């Protein structure tokens, strides 16, 4: 029994050593020198990228939304202080999109794409709130907090008239905003939206099934690297 236990321990140590060498990325030439077959070479070739993707962190959209929300809030609330900020934010977002694509392809697990009608109730309410607050803040910032109206348009305007002008401009702009918002919210009726989504349902279901199968095969490779990788 002691001999058997020692043999079992030796076998476990051997399997652990093989797993360690595979995780470290064994060289294909060394595998060929030991007489490894085509199946073993295929496992060695595909195991490393599969392992890297499984062990990578899941992408989180919340952090990306928070970054965009902060930028959108600063531009909509205080864009009049420095008008060039909107252009710089556009340039920043242009490069940020490319960096996010590179990050998703190299440093995190590939996300499972899913079509959605909008960004969600919570984020929609947050961005709508920032837009309304931005309109209100800009009206009082330009008319009351600064002397722009007095210096460039109406030199003899009183503080009370400036406050009334800010209040009137706020109501007109908010009414225009809500009219545009409501007119675009129901652009397509429900049956047209359902008809547009129907052809994509089969593609989405097939993609999800393939994604689940690939995840299952990758986890099997992590558990047992000798498992043949079925294509």
Buried (B, 14 or more C-beta within 10 A) or exposed (E): EEEEEEEEEEEEEEEEEEBEBBBEEBEEEEBEEEEBEEEBEBBBEBBBEBBEBEEEEEBEEEEEBEBBBEBBBBBBBBBBEEEEBEEEBEEEEEEBEEEBEEEEEEEBBEEEEEEEEEEEEEBEEBBEEBBBEBBBBBBBBBBBEBEEBBEEEEEEBEEEBBEEBBBEBBEEBBEEBEEEEEEEEEEEEEEEEEEEEEEEEEEBEEBEEEEEEEBEBBEBBBEEBEEEBEE
